[in-house]
Amino acid sequence: MRKVLVITYYWPPAGGPGVQRWLKFVKYLRDFNIEPIVYIPQNPSYPITDKNLVHEVPEGVQILKQPIKEPYTWASLVSKKKTQTISSGIIQEKKPSTVEKLLLWIRGNLFIPDARKFWIKPSVKYLSRVIEKQGIETIITTGPPHSLHLIGLRLKEKHQIQWITDFRDPWTSIGYHKKLRLSKSSKRKHKALERSVLNATDKIVVTSDTTKREFEQITNKPIQVITNGYDEILDAVSLDSGFTISHIGSLLTGRNPIALWQALKELIEGDETFKNHLKIQLAGVVGEEVLETIRTYGLDSYVEYLGYLSHEKVLQVQQKSQVLLLLEIDSEETKGIIPGKLFEYLNAKRPILAIGPNEWEAGNIVLETSSGKVCKQSDKTALKNVLLEWFGKYKKGTLHFNSKGIEMYHRKELTKALANFIQWESS
């Protein structure tokens, strides 16, 4: 088998969406004559964990670990709560405190490209020995954190290897970059590092066509779009008795679906049956501004806050829900963001109500697979019409969607595409 070294920060027991992509690739790579060797931090500061995922690591896979020094440990001496919030990617948009402003400035300007930069030098030293000893010819770095791509950059400079970069998210165009209070000098440094990585790597993997087009303006290296996907074969379950609308994942200010809350308020006030059956489930972190909006529209008594759920529990909630809610910030930068949960939504085969920007790639997938409806964030009328239509079908027991053509998003099919790209030789 061909040995491939995978360099990743997120690995079980890390929870959340960042861990799923490479956990599943590693699961299936051996089926395509590729032996993955995984390199991870020994003592990472994961903002959320899911110990159940440890049992999904394929038996016999070689896991290499080295210690990592992360500044979040030191920053927690200033404010543990604020540090955990920022490390998990949650940035207060309205009225950030002085401590939050300070931590964001430090994070954005002193730790470039990110807070894992101190892992670069020791990792390069350690992995150089591994590459020589084990005869590794291909390495893959996956980010964010983009510090891992700098590990790949330095290893590429030292060894005759094929280097593939996997971007689960864009680098400098990602929305939260604007919130890091970057100086002009820091912005230039990020841009320069991004350009260096994209032009030194041999091949690039991205998760959306939008990111591919963006990177094609920077490099002429081969770029392959490989989305996230779903894996589990789900057994049939009984649906919730109520008209449940469920959202999985962080729900912060930018994604706050105000028009949806307005539509639900009006439907409750105008339809006693709708009022008696409505139930909203929110799994994951919910921002304070979102909570305030829910209270403002009198919906708090209809909402069940589930908190962080294990991946196993998430799958159950998705399958049992009447409607699955997919939300994205309404901006130019988010058109190419395809949340990983979309593919598990598809696999759950429950109607998806997608609310996001025009020409949103995730919304296009919902329409192409006949999996639900897509609405603009501000279109209250369209949202009311969809909810009324689906509520009518729910009352008749006919609220069913059969997603079409989703087999291409199965993790094994996606791993096949990755394996072919690894082994593909440019002419």
C-alpha positions in Angstrom: 0.0 0.0 0.0 1.0 3.6 -0.6 1.8 5.4 2.6 0.3 8.9 3.1 1.0 11.1 6.1 -2.1 13.1 7.2 -1.3 16.1 9.4 -4.4 17.2 11.2 -5.2 19.2 14.4 -8.7 17.8 14.9 -9.0 14.1 15.8 -11.1 12.2 18.3 -11.9 13.0 21.1 -12.4 16.4 19.4 -16.1 17.0 18.8 -17.8 19.2 16.2 -17.7 19.3 12.4 -13.9 19.7 12.0 -13.1 16.2 13.0 -15.5 14.3 10.8 -13.9 14.9 7.4 -10.5 13.2 8.0 -11.8 10.6 10.4 -14.0 9.3 7.5 -11.3 9.7 4.9 -8.9 7.6 7.1 -11.7 5.1 7.6 -11.9 4.3 3.8 -8.5 5.1 2.3 -7.3 1.5 2.8 -10.1 0.4 0.5 -8.2 2.2 -2.3 -4.7 0.9 -1.6 -3.6 3.8 0.6 -2.2 3.4 4.1 -2.9 6.5 6.1 -0.5 7.6 8.9 -2.1 10.3 11.1 -0.1 13.0 12.9 -2.0 14.9 15.7 -1.2 17.0 18.8 -0.6 15.1 22.0 -2.3 17.7 24.3 -4.7 19.8 22.2 -7.1 22.4 23.5 -10.3 21.3 21.9 -13.2 23.6 22.6 -15.6 20.6 22.5 -15.1 16.9 22.8 -17.1 13.8 21.8 -15.5 10.7 23.4 -17.8 8.4 21.4 -15.8 9.3 18.3 -12.7 7.6 19.7 -14.4 4.2 18.9 -14.7 5.2 15.2 -10.9 5.4 14.7 -10.1 2.5 12.4 -8.2 -0.3 14.1 -4.5 -0.6 13.3 -4.0 2.9 11.9 -0.7 4.4 13.0 -1.3 7.5 15.1 1.7 9.8 15.7 1.6 12.4 18.4 3.8 15.3 19.6 3.2 17.9 22.3 1.7 21.3 21.3 2.0 24.6 23.1 -1.2 26.7 22.8 -1.6 30.3 24.0 -5.3 29.6 25.0 -3.9 28.1 28.2 -2.1 31.3 29.1 -5.0 33.5 27.9 -7.4 31.7 30.2 -5.6 33.3 33.1 -7.1 36.6 31.9 -10.6 35.2 31.2 -11.2 31.5 30.9 -14.8 31.9 29.6 -13.9 34.5 27.0 -10.9 32.4 25.9 -13.0 29.2 25.4 -15.5 31.2 23.5 -12.9 32.7 21.1 -11.0 29.4 20.7 -14.3 27.7 19.5 -14.7 30.4 16.9 -17.5 32.3 18.6 -17.0 36.0 18.3 -19.5 38.4 20.0 -20.7 40.8 17.3 -22.5 43.4 19.4 -20.8 45.3 22.2 -17.7 43.1 22.7 -16.1 43.6 26.1 -12.7 45.2 26.6 -11.3 41.8 27.4 -12.8 40.3 24.2 -11.4 43.2 22.1 -7.9 42.6 23.6 -8.0 38.8 23.1 -9.2 39.2 19.5 -6.4 41.7 18.8 -3.8 39.4 20.3 -5.2 36.4 18.5 -5.3 38.2 15.1 -2.0 40.1 15.2 0.4 38.2 17.4 -0.5 34.7 16.4 -0.2 34.5 12.6 -1.6 32.5 11.0 -3.3 31.2 14.1 -2.7 30.1 17.7 -1.2 26.7 16.7 1.9 28.4 15.2 4.2 27.1 17.9 3.6 23.5 16.7 5.2 24.2 13.3 8.9 24.0 14.2 8.8 20.9 16.5 6.5 19.1 14.0 8.8 19.7 11.1 11.8 18.3 13.0 9.9 15.2 14.2 8.1 14.5 10.9 11.3 14.8 8.9 12.6 11.8 10.7 9.3 10.0 10.1 9.3 10.7 6.4 12.9 9.4 6.0 12.5 6.4 8.2 9.1 5.2 6.8 9.8 6.2 3.1 6.7 8.4 2.9 6.2 10.1 -0.5 2.9 11.9 0.1 1.8 14.2 2.9 -1.6 15.9 3.3 -2.2 19.0 5.5 -5.7 20.0 6.5 -6.8 23.4 7.8 -7.9 25.4 9.5 -5.8 25.8 11.6 -3.7 27.0 8.7 -0.5 26.6 10.7 -0.6 23.0 9.6 -0.1 24.1 6.0 3.1 25.8 7.1 4.3 22.5 8.5 3.7 21.1 5.0 5.4 24.0 3.4 8.6 23.4 5.4 8.5 19.7 4.9 8.1 20.2 1.1 11.2 22.4 1.2 13.2 19.7 2.9 12.1 16.5 1.2 11.2 15.2 -2.3 7.5 14.6 -1.5 4.1 15.2 -2.9 2.3 17.7 -0.8 -1.5 18.1 -0.9 -3.3 20.9 1.0 -6.9 20.3 2.1 -8.9 23.5 2.9 -12.0 22.7 4.8 -12.6 26.5 4.8 -11.1 29.4 2.9 -8.1 31.2 4.5 -8.2 35.0 4.1 -11.7 35.4 2.7 -13.4 33.5 5.6 -15.9 35.8 7.4 -14.4 35.8 10.9 -11.1 37.3 9.5 -12.8 40.7 9.5 -13.6 40.3 13.2 -10.0 39.6 14.3 -9.1 43.3 14.4 -6.2 42.7 12.0 -3.7 45.5 11.3 -2.8 46.3 7.7 0.5 44.5 8.3 -1.2 41.4 9.7 -3.5 41.3 6.7 -0.5 41.4 4.3 1.2 38.6 6.2 -1.9 36.4 6.0 -2.2 37.1 2.2 1.5 36.3 1.7 1.4 33.1 3.6 -1.7 32.0 1.8 -0.1 32.7 -1.6 3.1 30.9 -0.5 1.2 27.8 0.5 -1.0 27.7 -2.6 1.9 28.1 -5.0 4.3 25.7 -3.2 1.8 22.8 -2.8 1.5 20.2 -5.5 -2.3 19.8 -5.3 -5.2 21.5 -3.5 -8.4 20.1 -2.2 -11.3 22.4 -1.4 -14.9 21.9 -0.3 -16.7 24.2 -2.7 -16.6 25.6 -6.2 -16.5 29.1 -4.8 -13.2 28.4 -3.0 -11.9 26.7 -6.1 -12.6 29.8 -8.2 -11.0 32.0 -5.5 -7.8 30.0 -5.4 -7.6 29.8 -9.2 -6.9 33.6 -9.1 -3.9 32.9 -6.9 -2.3 29.7 -8.2 -2.3 27.4 -11.3 -1.9 24.3 -9.2 -4.5 21.5 -9.7 -7.5 22.0 -7.5 -10.1 19.3 -6.8 -13.5 20.0 -5.1 -14.3 17.2 -2.6 -17.2 18.2 -0.3 -18.0 16.8 3.1 -20.5 14.0 3.2 -22.5 11.4 5.2 -21.5 7.9 6.3 -24.1 6.2 8.4 -26.7 3.7 7.2 -29.7 4.8 9.3 -32.4 2.6 10.6 -36.0 3.7 10.3 -37.2 5.7 13.3 -40.5 7.2 14.5 -40.9 10.9 13.8 -41.6 13.4 16.6 -45.3 13.7 17.3 -45.0 17.5 17.3 -44.2 19.8 14.4 -40.5 20.0 15.3 -38.1 22.4 13.5 -34.5 21.5 14.4 -31.3 23.3 14.0 -28.0 21.6 14.6 -24.8 23.6 15.3 -23.8 27.0 16.5 -26.5 29.7 16.0 -24.9 33.1 16.3 -25.9 36.6 15.4 -25.0 36.6 11.7 -27.2 33.5 11.1 -30.1 34.7 13.2 -33.1 34.1 11.0 -35.2 37.1 12.2 -37.8 36.7 9.3 -38.3 33.1 10.4 -39.0 34.1 14.0 -41.4 36.7 12.7 -43.2 34.2 10.5 -43.5 31.7 13.3 -44.9 34.4 15.6 -47.6 35.3 13.1 -48.5 31.7 12.4 -48.8 31.0 16.2 -51.1 34.0 16.6 -53.2 33.1 13.6 -53.5 29.3 13.9 -54.4 27.6 17.1 -53.5 24.2 15.7 -50.1 25.4 14.6 -49.5 26.9 18.0 -50.3 23.6 19.8 -48.0 21.5 17.6 -45.0 23.8 17.1 -41.7 22.8 18.7 -38.3 24.3 18.0 -35.1 22.4 18.8 -31.7 24.2 18.9 -28.6 21.9 19.4 -25.3 23.6 20.0 -24.2 27.1 21.1 -26.9 29.8 20.8 -25.7 33.4 20.8 -27.1 35.9 23.3 -28.5 38.1 20.5 -30.4 35.1 19.1 -31.8 34.3 22.5 -33.0 37.9 22.8 -34.7 37.8 19.4 -36.5 34.5 20.3 -37.7 36.1 23.5 -38.8 39.3 21.7 -41.0 37.3 19.4 -42.5 35.3 22.2 -41.1 32.0 21.0 -39.1 31.0 24.1 -41.7 28.6 25.4 -41.7 26.7 22.1 -37.9 26.3 22.1 -35.9 23.4 23.6 -32.3 24.1 24.0 -30.4 20.8 23.6 -26.9 22.1 24.1 -23.9 20.3 22.6 -24.9 16.7 21.5 -22.7 13.8 20.7 -22.6 12.9 17.0 -24.6 9.8 17.7 -27.4 11.8 19.3 -27.3 14.4 16.5 -28.1 11.8 14.0 -31.1 10.7 16.0 -32.4 14.2 16.4 -32.1 14.8 12.6 -33.9 11.7 11.7 -36.8 12.3 14.1 -37.4 16.0 13.3 -40.2 17.1 11.0 -38.1 19.9 9.5 -34.4 20.5 9.5 -33.1 24.1 9.5 -30.0 25.1 7.6 -28.8 28.7 8.1 -26.0 30.8 6.7 -25.0 34.5 7.0 -26.4 36.5 4.1 -23.2 37.9 2.6 -21.0 37.5 -0.5 -18.3 35.7 1.5 -20.6 32.9 2.6 -21.9 31.8 -0.9 -19.3 29.0 -0.9 -19.8 27.8 2.7 -21.4 24.4 2.6 -22.0 23.3 6.2 -21.0 19.7 6.9 -24.3 19.0 8.5 -26.1 19.5 5.2 -25.0 16.0 4.0 -26.2 14.4 7.2 -29.5 16.3 6.7 -29.7 14.8 3.3 -29.1 11.3 4.7 -31.8 11.8 7.3 -34.3 12.4 4.5 -36.3 15.0 6.3 -37.3 18.3 4.6 -34.7 21.0 4.7 -35.5 24.6 5.1 -32.4 26.4 3.9 -32.1 30.2 4.6 -29.0 31.9 3.2 -27.5 34.2 0.5 -28.3 34.3 -3.2 -26.4 31.7 -5.2 -25.6 29.8 -2.1 -23.9 26.5 -3.0 -25.5 24.7 -0.1 -28.9 25.9 -1.2 -28.2 24.7 -4.7 -27.5 21.2 -3.4 -30.8 21.2 -1.5 -32.6 22.1 -4.7 -30.6 19.7 -6.9 -31.3 16.8 -4.6 -35.0 17.7 -4.2 -34.4 17.8 -0.4 -36.3 20.9 0.6 -36.8 24.6 -0.1 -34.5 27.6 -0.1 -35.5 31.1 1.1 -33.8 34.5 1.5 -33.2 35.6 5.1 -35.5 38.6 4.7 -38.4 36.8 2.8 -40.9 36.4 5.6 -43.8 35.7 3.2 -41.9 32.8 1.4 -41.0 31.3 4.8 -44.6 31.5 6.0 -45.8 29.8 2.8 -43.3 27.0 3.1 -44.2 26.4 6.8 -47.9 26.4 6.1 -47.5 23.9 3.2 -45.3 21.6 5.3 -47.5 21.9 8.3 -50.5 20.9 6.2 -48.7 17.8 5.0 -47.5 17.1 8.6 -51.2 17.0 9.8 -52.0 14.5 7.0 -48.9 12.4 7.7 -47.5 13.1 4.3 -44.5 15.3 5.1 -41.9 13.2 3.3 -38.9 14.1 1.1 -36.9 11.5 -0.8 -33.5 13.1 -1.5 -32.3 12.2 -5.0 -28.7 11.6 -6.2 -27.1 11.9 -2.8 -25.0 8.7 -3.2 -22.2 10.8 -4.5 -21.9 12.4 -1.1 -21.3 9.1 0.7 -18.0 9.2 2.5 -16.6 6.2 0.7 -17.4 7.8 -2.7 -15.7 11.0 -1.6 -12.6 9.0 -0.4 -12.5 7.3 -3.8 -12.2 10.8 -5.4 -9.5 11.7 -2.9 -7.5 8.5 -3.6 -7.7 9.1 -7.3 -6.5 12.7 -6.8 -3.6 11.5 -4.6 -2.5 9.1 -7.3 -3.2 11.3 -10.3 -0.1 12.4 -12.2 -0.2 15.8 -14.0 1.1 15.6 -17.6 
